Amino acid sequence: MYAATTRGGALRAVGSRAPAATPRARLRASLLRHWREAQRCAALNVPAGTVKRGRA
């Protein structure tokens, strides 16, 4: 597929199913994921990093 540069300068793949995530969006998603994991660990009263993310 061809790549097109938008007005903001973000490089997006044309014809892809989902638009390319910006670095800011990736950082935000990562922080939200860590925050949710920390909340879950606190609720279960277990050390952080021992609870799996998602549905597993």
C-alpha positions as CSV (number, residue, x, y, z in Angstrom):
1,M,0.0,0.0,0.0
2,Y,1.0,3.6,-0.4
3,A,1.8,5.9,2.5
4,A,0.4,9.4,2.6
5,T,1.4,12.3,4.9
6,T,-1.5,14.1,6.4
7,R,-1.5,17.8,7.2
8,G,-0.4,17.2,10.8
9,G,2.7,15.3,9.4
10,A,1.6,11.8,10.8
11,L,2.4,9.0,8.4
12,R,-0.6,6.8,7.8
13,A,-0.9,3.7,5.7
14,V,-3.6,4.2,3.0
15,G,-6.0,1.3,2.8
16,S,-5.2,-0.2,6.2
17,R,-8.0,-1.3,8.5
18,A,-7.1,1.1,11.3
19,P,-5.2,4.4,11.2
20,A,-1.6,4.3,12.5
21,A,-1.5,5.2,16.1
22,T,0.4,8.4,17.0
23,P,3.2,8.2,19.6
24,R,1.0,10.2,21.9
25,A,-1.9,7.8,21.5
26,R,0.5,4.8,22.2
27,L,1.8,6.5,25.3
28,R,-1.7,7.2,26.6
29,A,-2.8,3.6,26.0
30,S,0.3,2.3,27.7
31,L,-0.3,4.5,30.8
32,L,-4.0,3.6,30.9
33,R,-3.0,-0.1,30.7
34,H,-0.6,0.2,33.6
35,W,-3.0,2.3,35.7
36,R,-5.8,-0.3,35.2
37,E,-3.4,-3.1,36.1
38,A,-2.3,-1.2,39.3
39,Q,-6.0,-0.6,40.2
40,R,-6.7,-4.3,39.8
41,C,-3.7,-5.3,41.9
42,A,-4.8,-2.9,44.6
43,A,-8.3,-4.3,44.6
44,L,-7.1,-7.9,44.8
45,N,-4.4,-6.9,47.4
46,V,-1.6,-8.5,45.5
47,P,1.8,-7.0,44.4
48,A,1.7,-5.1,41.1
49,G,2.9,-7.0,38.1
50,T,1.4,-10.3,39.2
51,V,-2.0,-9.9,37.7
52,K,-2.5,-10.7,34.0
53,R,-4.0,-8.1,31.7
54,G,-7.0,-8.7,29.5
55,R,-9.3,-11.7,29.9
56,A,-6.6,-14.3,30.6
